[in-house]
Amino acid sequence: MAAFFLLTVVGAWAAWRSNPLYSTRATFRFVGVVGLAIAAVVGAIVAAVNLTSRSSPVVTGATLGGVILLGTLALIWVIEAASVPSVLARPAGGKLVTVHRAKLMPWLWRFCAFLVVTAALALVLPGDWRFAAYTVGGMFGFLGVVLLFTGYVAALAFDRSLTSVEREPWLHWRYTPEQWKTWSDVQVARMIAAPRRWVWRRDWKRLLFPVIATVGGVYVFNPGQWLWDTGYLGFLIVLMAVIVGVLNRYEKTAPLRFHRLLMRAVPEAYFGAAGVFADGIYTEWQTVGNYLLAAGSDERPPRSLVFRFEKTIPGAYSGPIEVEHSVLVPDGAESDVARLQTALSAACPSARVTLS
């Protein structure tokens, strides 16, 4: 765990160091703000412990749990606010779009249904089973509140940024139903024809190193319990194979999911100072975890613009990944593409922009 934590920290630092928004001043400012926020939360927890030291266990537990929950939410808000670059425009007044926040609603209803089920079980189950229901409900309830709050804060930031793009766009393209259907079919066909990232017969050897490292680690650091270690390792290996299989299945169904996304999306594209919104997907040009690497033109019919981003995956220690986003170019938009070339080159000077 210590090694994974160290690799995660090193990977995050390397990703941030290569980001165009990196600066020593911004780094020290972020560390200082987050450090003060952590100190404030720790102080609040210590104060809560001292104030409830003579109270009943129920009062002490409830107070401490509430302080920890509120402190966690406050830290999430501080980290999000401190990491949002000031160069991104934020709309003043008016109604915000709800594109990203609306995606959280199904998860909110599932979370509420889970709480209702666990509460009902806690009321009807006897003895220790009731305690188990309380424990599971409290643990997942805490995690659910934290995750939903984190998702809402991030979604709100995206909706604000997207609103600024739609209010003051560099370009706004609309497509006919025929153009949109053709574009959707072409993109799905290209996804199906693209080489798959994982093929069992070809890539099974890539699992050898993690399996050998796991086996060696368990037997070296926990000697003398061969039966227990063997069963534990068998479970880990099966779990690893299941995860790879699920990811492989997820990749196979990606074209179908993307086609559904395109069919639900509004047939239009926005380009603005903060990012690009097309195919129902919004991507900002430059953020702490995502920035534009290159932009070019794909001359295959129908013609499209291709934007290549580098994206940092939270918690990953293997480094950032590259993501492409293609946008259909309507007929007679040569002058628009030239304007986008100028605006994007000025907004993202570190990116290689060759649209025209």
C-alpha positions in Angstrom: 0.0 0.0 0.0 2.9 2.4 0.8 4.4 1.6 -2.6 1.1 2.2 -4.4 0.6 5.5 -2.5 4.1 6.6 -3.4 3.6 5.7 -7.1 0.3 7.6 -7.1 1.9 10.7 -5.6 4.8 10.6 -8.0 2.5 10.0 -11.0 0.2 12.9 -9.9 3.2 15.2 -9.5 4.7 14.2 -12.9 1.3 14.8 -14.6 0.8 18.2 -13.0 4.4 19.2 -13.8 3.8 18.6 -17.5 0.5 20.4 -17.5 0.6 23.8 -19.4 -1.1 25.4 -16.4 1.7 24.4 -14.1 3.5 27.1 -12.1 5.4 27.1 -8.8 3.2 29.9 -7.4 0.0 27.9 -8.2 1.5 24.8 -6.7 2.5 26.5 -3.4 -0.9 28.2 -3.3 -2.8 24.9 -3.7 -0.7 23.1 -1.1 -1.1 26.0 1.4 -4.8 26.3 1.0 -5.4 22.5 1.2 -3.0 22.3 4.2 -4.9 25.0 6.1 -8.2 23.3 5.3 -6.9 19.9 6.6 -5.6 21.6 9.8 -9.0 23.2 10.3 -10.8 19.9 9.9 -8.4 18.1 12.3 -9.0 20.9 14.8 -12.7 20.5 14.5 -12.5 16.8 15.1 -10.3 17.3 18.2 -12.7 19.9 19.5 -15.6 17.6 19.0 -13.8 14.8 20.8 -13.0 17.1 23.8 -16.6 18.5 24.0 -18.2 15.1 24.0 -15.7 13.3 26.2 -18.2 13.1 29.1 -21.3 12.4 26.9 -22.9 9.1 26.1 -21.4 6.9 23.4 -24.4 7.6 21.1 -23.9 11.3 21.4 -20.1 11.1 21.0 -20.4 8.8 17.9 -23.1 10.9 16.3 -21.2 14.2 16.9 -17.9 12.8 15.7 -19.5 11.2 12.6 -21.2 14.5 11.7 -18.0 16.5 12.1 -16.0 14.0 10.0 -18.7 14.0 7.3 -19.0 17.8 7.2 -15.2 18.1 7.3 -14.8 15.7 4.4 -17.3 17.6 2.3 -15.6 20.9 3.2 -12.2 19.5 2.1 -13.7 18.3 -1.2 -15.1 21.8 -1.9 -11.9 23.5 -1.0 -9.8 21.1 -3.2 -12.2 21.6 -6.1 -12.3 25.4 -5.7 -8.5 25.6 -5.4 -7.8 23.4 -8.4 -10.1 25.2 -10.9 -7.9 27.4 -13.1 -8.8 31.1 -13.1 -8.4 31.3 -16.9 -11.8 29.5 -17.4 -14.7 31.8 -17.9 -17.6 31.5 -15.5 -21.0 32.9 -16.4 -22.4 35.7 -14.3 -26.1 35.4 -13.7 -28.7 33.7 -15.8 -29.7 30.0 -15.9 -27.0 27.3 -16.0 -27.3 24.3 -18.2 -27.8 21.0 -16.4 -26.1 18.6 -18.8 -23.7 17.2 -16.3 -25.8 17.5 -13.1 -28.7 15.6 -14.7 -26.4 12.6 -15.1 -26.2 12.3 -11.3 -30.0 11.9 -10.8 -30.2 8.2 -11.5 -27.4 7.6 -8.9 -29.2 9.8 -6.4 -32.4 7.7 -6.7 -30.4 4.5 -6.4 -28.7 5.9 -3.3 -32.1 6.9 -1.7 -33.5 3.4 -2.5 -30.5 1.8 -0.8 -31.0 3.9 2.3 -34.7 3.0 2.4 -34.0 -0.8 2.0 -31.3 -0.8 4.7 -33.5 1.3 7.1 -36.4 -1.2 6.6 -34.0 -4.1 7.3 -32.8 -2.5 10.4 -36.4 -2.2 11.7 -37.5 -5.8 11.0 -34.3 -7.8 11.5 -33.6 -9.2 15.0 -30.5 -9.0 17.2 -27.1 -8.8 15.6 -28.6 -8.8 12.1 -30.1 -5.4 12.9 -26.7 -4.2 14.0 -25.2 -5.4 10.7 -27.9 -3.5 8.8 -27.1 -0.4 10.7 -23.3 -0.9 10.1 -23.7 -1.5 6.3 -26.2 1.3 5.9 -24.0 3.8 7.9 -20.8 2.9 6.0 -22.3 3.0 2.5 -24.5 6.0 3.5 -21.3 7.9 4.4 -19.6 6.9 1.2 -22.6 7.7 -0.9 -23.0 11.2 0.5 -19.3 11.9 -0.1 -19.3 10.5 -3.6 -22.5 12.3 -4.6 -21.3 15.6 -3.2 -18.0 15.2 -5.1 -19.8 14.4 -8.3 -22.2 17.4 -7.8 -19.3 19.8 -7.2 -17.5 18.6 -10.4 -20.7 18.5 -12.4 -21.6 22.1 -11.3 -18.2 23.3 -12.4 -18.6 21.6 -15.8 -22.1 23.1 -16.2 -20.8 26.6 -15.4 -18.0 26.2 -17.9 -20.3 24.8 -20.6 -22.8 27.7 -20.0 -20.1 30.2 -20.7 -19.2 28.4 -24.0 -22.9 28.3 -25.1 -23.4 32.0 -24.2 -20.3 33.3 -25.9 -19.2 30.7 -28.4 -16.4 31.1 -30.9 -18.4 28.9 -33.3 -21.8 27.2 -33.2 -22.5 24.5 -35.8 -25.9 22.9 -36.3 -26.3 19.7 -38.3 -29.3 18.3 -40.3 -30.8 15.0 -39.3 -29.3 13.3 -42.4 -25.8 14.7 -41.6 -26.1 13.6 -37.9 -27.2 10.0 -38.9 -24.3 9.7 -41.4 -21.8 11.0 -38.8 -23.1 8.7 -36.1 -22.9 5.6 -38.4 -19.4 6.5 -39.5 -18.1 7.0 -35.9 -19.6 3.7 -34.8 -18.2 1.9 -37.8 -14.7 3.3 -37.1 -14.9 2.2 -33.4 -15.9 -1.3 -34.5 -13.0 -1.5 -37.0 -10.4 -0.1 -34.6 -7.9 -2.7 -33.1 -9.0 -4.0 -29.8 -6.8 -3.1 -26.8 -7.0 -6.5 -25.2 -7.2 -9.9 -26.9 -6.8 -12.9 -24.6 -4.8 -15.1 -27.0 -2.4 -12.2 -27.7 -2.2 -10.4 -24.3 -2.5 -13.0 -21.6 1.2 -12.8 -21.1 0.7 -9.2 -19.8 -0.9 -10.7 -16.7 2.2 -12.8 -15.8 4.1 -10.1 -14.1 1.3 -8.9 -11.8 0.4 -12.5 -11.0 4.0 -13.4 -10.2 4.5 -10.2 -8.2 1.4 -10.9 -6.2 2.2 -14.5 -5.5 5.8 -13.6 -4.5 4.6 -10.8 -2.2 2.1 -12.9 -0.4 4.4 -15.8 0.2 7.4 -13.6 1.2 5.6 -11.2 3.5 3.3 -13.8 5.1 5.3 -17.1 5.4 4.2 -20.2 7.2 0.5 -20.1 6.3 0.5 -22.0 3.0 -3.1 -23.1 3.0 -4.5 -19.7 3.8 -2.1 -17.9 1.4 -2.9 -20.3 -1.5 -6.7 -19.8 -1.1 -6.2 -16.0 -0.8 -4.0 -16.0 -3.9 -6.5 -18.1 -5.8 -9.2 -15.5 -5.0 -7.0 -12.6 -6.1 -6.1 -14.3 -9.4 -9.7 -15.1 -10.1 -10.7 -11.6 -9.2 -8.0 -10.2 -11.5 -9.2 -12.4 -14.4 -12.9 -11.3 -13.8 -11.8 -7.6 -13.8 -10.0 -8.1 -17.1 -13.0 -9.9 -18.6 -15.4 -7.2 -17.5 -13.2 -4.5 -19.0 -12.9 -6.5 -22.2 -16.7 -6.9 -22.3 -17.1 -3.2 -21.6 -14.8 -2.4 -24.6 -16.8 -4.6 -26.9 -20.0 -2.8 -26.1 -18.4 0.7 -26.4 -19.7 1.3 -30.0 -23.3 0.5 -29.0 -23.1 2.8 -26.0 -21.6 5.5 -28.0 -24.3 5.2 -30.7 -27.0 5.6 -28.0 -25.2 8.7 -26.7 -25.1 10.2 -30.2 -28.8 9.4 -30.8 -29.7 11.2 -27.6 -27.4 14.2 -28.2 -28.5 17.5 -29.8 -27.1 17.6 -33.3 -24.8 20.6 -32.8 -21.3 21.7 -31.7 -20.0 24.6 -29.7 -16.5 25.9 -29.5 -15.6 28.5 -26.9 -12.8 29.9 -24.7 -13.3 27.1 -22.1 -13.8 24.1 -24.3 -15.7 22.1 -27.0 -19.1 20.6 -26.7 -20.0 18.1 -29.4 -21.6 14.6 -29.7 -23.1 15.3 -26.3 -19.6 15.4 -24.7 -18.0 18.5 -23.2 -14.2 18.7 -22.9 -12.4 21.7 -21.6 -9.2 22.9 -23.3 -7.0 23.2 -20.2 -7.7 22.1 -16.7 -5.6 20.5 -13.9 -6.5 17.0 -15.1 -7.0 17.5 -18.8 -5.4 19.6 -21.5 -5.2 19.8 -25.3 -2.2 18.3 -26.9 -3.0 18.7 -30.6 -5.8 19.6 -33.0 -5.9 18.6 -36.6 -8.2 17.7 -39.5 -9.4 14.3 -40.7 -10.1 14.5 -44.4 -11.9 11.2 -44.6 -15.5 11.8 -45.6 -17.3 13.2 -43.8 -14.6 15.7 -42.9 -14.0 16.2 -39.2 -11.7 18.0 -36.7 -9.8 15.8 -34.3 -8.8 17.0 -30.9 -6.2 15.0 -28.9 -6.2 15.5 -25.1 -4.0 14.2 -22.3 -6.2 13.2 -19.3 -5.1 12.4 -15.8 -7.0 9.5 -14.2 -7.5 10.2 -10.4 -5.7 7.6 -8.3 -3.8 6.1 -11.2 0.0 5.7 -10.8 0.7 4.6 -14.4 0.5 8.1 -15.7 -2.1 10.0 -17.9 -3.8 8.7 -21.0 -4.6 10.3 -24.4 -8.2 10.8 -25.5 -9.4 11.9 -28.9 -12.6 13.8 -29.7 -13.7 14.2 -33.3 -16.2 16.9 -34.4 -18.1 16.9 -37.7 -17.3 19.8 -40.0 -20.5 21.0 -41.9 -20.3 21.9 -45.5 -19.0 25.4 -46.3 -17.3 25.9 -43.0 -13.8 26.7 -44.2 -13.8 30.2 -42.9 -15.1 28.9 -39.5 -12.2 26.4 -39.3 -9.7 29.2 -40.0 -11.2 31.3 -37.2 -11.0 28.4 -34.9 -7.4 27.8 -35.8 -6.6 31.4 -34.7 -8.6 31.4 -31.5 -7.5 27.9 -30.4 -3.8 28.7 -31.1 -4.0 31.7 -28.9 -5.9 29.9 -26.1 -3.7 26.8 -26.0 -0.2 28.0 -27.1 1.4 24.7 -25.9 -0.8 22.6 -28.2 0.0 21.8 -31.9 -3.0 23.2 -33.7 -3.1 22.5 -37.5 -6.8 22.7 -38.4 -6.3 24.6 -41.7 
